[in-house]
């Protein structure tokens, strides 16, 4: 059993390299370049994200390069809770979004990097390129066994 942690105790801090190469860092740079929004701290970004929900979620949609056959007129059509309506009217394919990063030449700044995951807390994290993940999913869909 672990000892209780006092409120306000910092549990983890990313390395300088992880901070430089993180998706969050790319997103903040993208906001500066594409939306002329400049944030010096994470707290400033967070304050904007809760103050201007529509602009924040529209920027997330654009940053991640969401592809839709039908786009929404507004990111947040109804702001009431419960009953908020996010991206009302948008139509998209989930699998297409997941594997959009596998396409060569993906323009999304979020597409750089690798897909990482683990089956449980005890198993090691496995990382692979998005193209490799898409190929694996395609082979499974077609019931093709990998070469051993």
Rosetta silent file (secondary structure, phi, psi, omega in degrees, C-alpha in Angstrom):
SEQUENCE: XXXXXXXXXXXXXXXXXXXXXXXXXXXXXXXXXXXXXXXXXXXXXXXXXXXXXXXXXXXXXXXXXXXXXXXXXXXXXXXXXXXXXXXXXXXXXXXXXXXXXXXXXXXXXXXXXXXXXXXXXXXXXXXXXXXXXXXXXXXXXXXXXXXX
SCORE:     score description
SCORE:     0.000 S_00000001
   1 L     0.000  138.052 -179.981    0.000    0.000    0.000 S_00000001
   2 L   -92.892  153.581  178.955    1.279    3.444   -0.865 S_00000001
   3 L   -71.495  148.973  177.454    1.217    6.388    1.480 S_00000001
   4 L   -63.089  150.561 -179.711   -1.414    9.060    0.851 S_00000001
   5 L  -104.271  132.658  179.313   -0.307   12.037   -1.200 S_00000001
   6 L   -70.389  142.955  178.223   -0.897   15.518    0.122 S_00000001
   7 L   -58.698  136.194  179.520   -3.052   17.789   -2.004 S_00000001
   8 L    92.209   -4.885  179.388   -0.933   20.010   -4.219 S_00000001
   9 L   -75.482  128.586  177.305    2.005   17.591   -4.391 S_00000001
  10 L   -72.193  119.949 -176.433    3.535   17.424   -7.862 S_00000001
  11 L   -90.574  -29.277 -175.938    3.399   13.752   -8.871 S_00000001
  12 L  -159.753  147.929  175.544    5.197   13.904  -12.212 S_00000001
  13 L  -139.712  131.160 -178.233    6.886   16.377  -14.484 S_00000001
  14 L   -69.570  154.581  176.643    7.836   15.711  -18.123 S_00000001
  15 L   -69.848  163.341  178.502   11.437   15.942  -19.241 S_00000001
  16 H   -60.218  -39.908  179.678   12.568   18.974  -21.236 S_00000001
  17 H   -64.808  -43.564  179.504   12.799   16.813  -24.383 S_00000001
  18 H   -62.934  -39.161  178.374    9.278   15.463  -23.934 S_00000001
  19 H   -64.460  -40.220 -179.952    7.981   18.996  -23.460 S_00000001
  20 H   -66.342  -34.296 -172.644    9.735   20.165  -26.654 S_00000001
  21 H  -104.142    7.509 -174.876    8.367   17.284  -28.757 S_00000001
  22 L   -75.379  157.436  175.095    4.880   16.923  -27.280 S_00000001
  23 H   -62.364  -35.912  178.969    1.645   17.294  -29.200 S_00000001
  24 H   -61.138  -43.013  178.469    0.694   20.054  -26.745 S_00000001
  25 H   -63.686  -42.168  177.188    3.791   22.047  -27.729 S_00000001
  26 H   -63.174  -39.021  179.686    2.970   21.559  -31.440 S_00000001
  27 H   -64.381  -44.437  179.915   -0.631   22.642  -30.755 S_00000001
  28 H   -63.097  -41.869  177.488    0.472   25.837  -28.964 S_00000001
  29 H   -65.157  -39.806  178.472    2.834   26.686  -31.856 S_00000001
  30 H   -62.795  -42.783  177.780    0.031   25.936  -34.339 S_00000001
  31 H   -59.639  -40.262  179.611   -2.336   28.276  -32.470 S_00000001
  32 H   -64.611  -45.969 -176.898    0.270   31.016  -32.682 S_00000001
  33 H   -73.435  -43.644 -171.311    0.861   30.514  -36.409 S_00000001
  34 H   -97.888  -23.278 -178.007   -2.690   29.810  -37.609 S_00000001
  35 H  -120.570    0.003 -178.030   -4.917   31.632  -35.115 S_00000001
  36 L    53.833   37.634  175.798   -2.559   34.377  -33.907 S_00000001
  37 L  -108.972  128.347 -174.578   -3.170   33.196  -30.330 S_00000001
  38 L  -122.422  125.061 -179.045   -0.123   33.296  -28.058 S_00000001
  39 L  -126.460  122.665 -179.844    0.094   31.489  -24.731 S_00000001
  40 L   -85.418  -21.586 -178.238    3.136   31.695  -22.478 S_00000001
  41 L  -136.201  160.222  175.288    1.854   29.132  -19.985 S_00000001
  42 H   -61.906  -39.526 -179.423   -0.361   26.086  -19.928 S_00000001
  43 H   -60.373  -39.149  177.961   -2.645   27.932  -17.506 S_00000001
  44 H   -64.209  -41.470  176.085   -3.135   30.731  -20.047 S_00000001
  45 H   -61.908  -45.524 -179.653   -4.064   28.156  -22.696 S_00000001
  46 H   -61.767  -44.017  178.948   -6.469   26.480  -20.283 S_00000001
  47 H   -57.702  -44.058  177.919   -8.097   29.808  -19.366 S_00000001
  48 H   -64.052  -41.266 -175.805   -8.729   30.521  -23.059 S_00000001
  49 H   -64.541  -30.814  178.860  -10.051   26.997  -23.656 S_00000001
  50 H   -92.214  -20.385  178.756  -12.748   27.342  -20.982 S_00000001
  51 H   -81.187  -38.366 -176.773  -13.544   30.999  -21.758 S_00000001
  52 L  -125.836   72.140 -174.994  -14.027   30.491  -25.520 S_00000001
  53 H   -55.679  -43.583 -177.883  -15.237   26.906  -25.906 S_00000001
  54 H   -61.370  -48.587  179.845  -16.303   27.276  -29.529 S_00000001
  55 H   -65.571  -39.380  179.223  -12.978   28.669  -30.729 S_00000001
  56 H   -60.961  -52.677 -176.218  -11.035   26.139  -28.672 S_00000001
  57 H   -69.343  -31.520  174.165  -12.875   23.096  -30.045 S_00000001
  58 H   -63.939  -38.743  179.563  -12.823   24.457  -33.606 S_00000001
  59 H   -69.076  -36.641  177.297   -9.039   24.794  -33.284 S_00000001
  60 H   -63.823  -44.768  177.670   -8.726   21.224  -31.969 S_00000001
  61 H   -55.194  -49.462 -177.631  -10.780   19.994  -34.956 S_00000001
  62 H   -69.821  -43.243 -179.270   -8.524   21.882  -37.380 S_00000001
  63 H   -58.600  -43.674 -178.667   -5.239   21.038  -35.636 S_00000001
  64 L   -83.245   -1.094  175.192   -5.958   17.314  -35.735 S_00000001
  65 L    64.974   41.720  179.878   -7.125   17.527  -39.345 S_00000001
  66 L   -62.098  130.767  179.436  -10.541   15.985  -38.757 S_00000001
  67 L  -104.684  128.134 -179.388  -12.055   14.923  -42.069 S_00000001
  68 L  -134.576  142.879  174.800  -15.837   15.054  -42.326 S_00000001
  69 L   -75.995  -23.310  176.631  -18.287   14.399  -45.117 S_00000001
  70 E  -140.672  122.061 -179.840  -20.506   17.031  -43.457 S_00000001
  71 L   -91.163  162.441  178.270  -19.092   19.761  -41.209 S_00000001
  72 L   -88.997  147.428  177.185  -20.866   21.465  -38.330 S_00000001
  73 L   -68.477  -36.832 -179.445  -21.926   25.100  -38.559 S_00000001
  74 L  -140.980  142.054  178.620  -20.666   25.708  -35.001 S_00000001
  75 L   -61.146  -36.389 -178.920  -18.497   23.600  -32.679 S_00000001
  76 E  -128.640   95.583 -176.133  -20.937   24.156  -29.810 S_00000001
  77 E   -73.412  -36.454  179.450  -24.500   24.620  -31.033 S_00000001
  78 E  -136.002  123.508 -172.025  -26.056   24.515  -27.563 S_00000001
  79 L   -94.441    2.374 -178.279  -24.004   25.312  -24.466 S_00000001
  80 L   -71.706  143.458  174.102  -26.466   24.093  -21.810 S_00000001
  81 L  -122.115  130.781   -8.273  -25.494   21.278  -19.465 S_00000001
  82 L   -73.316  165.710  176.723  -26.850   18.728  -19.660 S_00000001
  83 L   108.410    9.391  177.617  -27.801   18.808  -23.295 S_00000001
  84 L   -58.459  145.554  177.972  -24.829   20.516  -24.919 S_00000001
  85 E  -118.163  106.982 -178.466  -24.651   19.892  -28.657 S_00000001
  86 E   -95.132  129.272  175.941  -21.098   19.523  -29.928 S_00000001
  87 L    48.649   44.118 -178.947  -20.445   19.712  -33.683 S_00000001
  88 L   -57.825  131.067  178.838  -24.158   19.212  -34.400 S_00000001
  89 L    91.932  -13.218  179.483  -24.719   18.037  -37.958 S_00000001
  90 L   -70.029  142.066  176.614  -21.143   16.880  -38.531 S_00000001
  91 E  -128.715  125.271 -179.983  -20.805   13.471  -40.158 S_00000001
  92 L  -149.522  165.184 -178.666  -17.551   11.558  -40.065 S_00000001
  93 L  -106.611  120.261 -176.182  -16.146    8.055  -40.082 S_00000001
  94 H   -57.533  -49.464 -178.401  -14.387    7.009  -36.875 S_00000001
  95 H   -60.715  -37.560  178.490  -11.977    4.554  -38.534 S_00000001
  96 H   -61.924  -39.210  179.244  -11.034    7.176  -41.112 S_00000001
  97 H   -66.789  -44.670 -177.844  -10.111    9.573  -38.305 S_00000001
  98 H   -60.394  -43.834 -174.286   -8.056    6.983  -36.433 S_00000001
  99 H   -99.846    8.409  177.737   -6.018    5.989  -39.465 S_00000001
 100 H   -59.616  -31.215 -179.645   -5.837    9.376  -41.206 S_00000001
 101 H   -69.838  -16.507 -178.930   -2.326    9.731  -39.773 S_00000001
 102 H   -76.650  -21.660 -179.072   -1.247    6.636  -41.682 S_00000001
 103 L   -66.960  134.093  176.137   -1.680    8.392  -45.025 S_00000001
 104 L   -67.209  142.603  178.935    1.543    9.629  -46.500 S_00000001
 105 L    78.791   16.849  177.301    1.600   13.365  -46.760 S_00000001
 106 L   -56.896  129.933 -176.419   -0.875   13.937  -43.945 S_00000001
 107 L   -87.003   -8.563 -177.541   -0.994   17.702  -43.451 S_00000001
 108 L   -69.586  128.107  177.126   -2.081   17.563  -39.828 S_00000001
 109 H   -66.466  -17.019  178.821    0.635   18.793  -37.447 S_00000001
 110 H   -79.154  -12.340 -173.233   -0.742   16.277  -34.974 S_00000001
 111 H   -79.897  -10.294  179.404    0.110   13.397  -37.310 S_00000001
 112 L   -69.568  148.386  176.461    3.810   13.444  -36.614 S_00000001
 113 L   104.456 -160.038 -172.503    5.075   10.746  -34.331 S_00000001
 114 E  -130.583  161.384  175.265    3.962    7.302  -33.421 S_00000001
 115 E   -93.373  128.560  179.526    1.016    5.510  -31.932 S_00000001
 116 E  -125.777  146.155  177.869    1.737    4.040  -28.511 S_00000001
 117 E  -165.578  167.748  177.775   -0.355    1.840  -26.304 S_00000001
 118 L  -140.678  151.186  179.306   -0.363   -0.943  -23.754 S_00000001
 119 L   -79.672  -27.259  178.525   -2.773   -3.756  -23.040 S_00000001
 120 L  -158.291  174.125  178.502   -2.513   -3.268  -19.289 S_00000001
 121 L   -64.796  -27.775 -176.714   -0.478   -1.451  -16.668 S_00000001
 122 L   -83.727  -24.694 -177.521    1.774   -4.488  -16.334 S_00000001
 123 L   -85.067  149.969 -179.254    2.553   -4.966  -20.024 S_00000001
 124 L   -68.634  152.451  177.927    5.210   -2.850  -21.711 S_00000001
 125 L   -71.718  135.862  178.430    4.157    0.051  -23.891 S_00000001
 126 E  -114.792  130.281  179.886    4.301   -0.771  -27.596 S_00000001
 127 E  -118.383  145.788  177.480    4.885    1.931  -30.182 S_00000001
 128 E  -153.253  161.320  177.077    4.509    1.720  -33.944 S_00000001
 129 E   -69.428  157.878  177.543    4.103    4.087  -36.851 S_00000001
 130 H   -62.378  -37.126  179.151    0.565    5.031  -37.825 S_00000001
 131 H   -63.118  -40.418  178.272    1.079    3.331  -41.207 S_00000001
 132 H   -63.980  -42.626  177.959    2.072    0.117  -39.430 S_00000001
 133 H   -61.605  -42.459  179.779   -1.024    0.322  -37.204 S_00000001
 134 H   -63.680  -41.790  178.294   -3.250    0.843  -40.253 S_00000001
 135 H   -62.503  -41.410  178.113   -1.662   -2.148  -42.002 S_00000001
 136 H   -62.394  -44.769  179.116   -2.213   -4.321  -38.938 S_00000001
 137 H   -62.769  -40.788  179.359   -5.859   -3.271  -38.743 S_00000001
 138 H   -63.691  -45.303  179.494   -6.342   -3.977  -42.459 S_00000001
 139 H   -61.735  -40.106  178.760   -4.771   -7.454  -42.143 S_00000001
 140 H   -65.309  -41.459  179.121   -6.991   -8.250  -39.158 S_00000001
 141 H   -61.153  -40.543 -179.163  -10.065   -7.044  -41.043 S_00000001
 142 L   -86.822    0.097 -179.095   -9.143   -9.300  -43.982 S_00000001
 143 L    59.122   42.152  177.244   -8.124  -12.114  -41.592 S_00000001
 144 L   -97.893  124.622  179.966   -4.597  -12.224  -42.968 S_00000001
 145 L   -81.074  139.273  176.711   -2.065  -13.710  -40.576 S_00000001
 146 L   -69.348  153.690  177.284    1.290  -11.949  -40.262 S_00000001
 147 L   -66.113  141.422  177.294    4.399  -13.835  -41.399 S_00000001
 148 L  -116.444    0.000    0.000    6.151  -15.591  -38.551 S_00000001
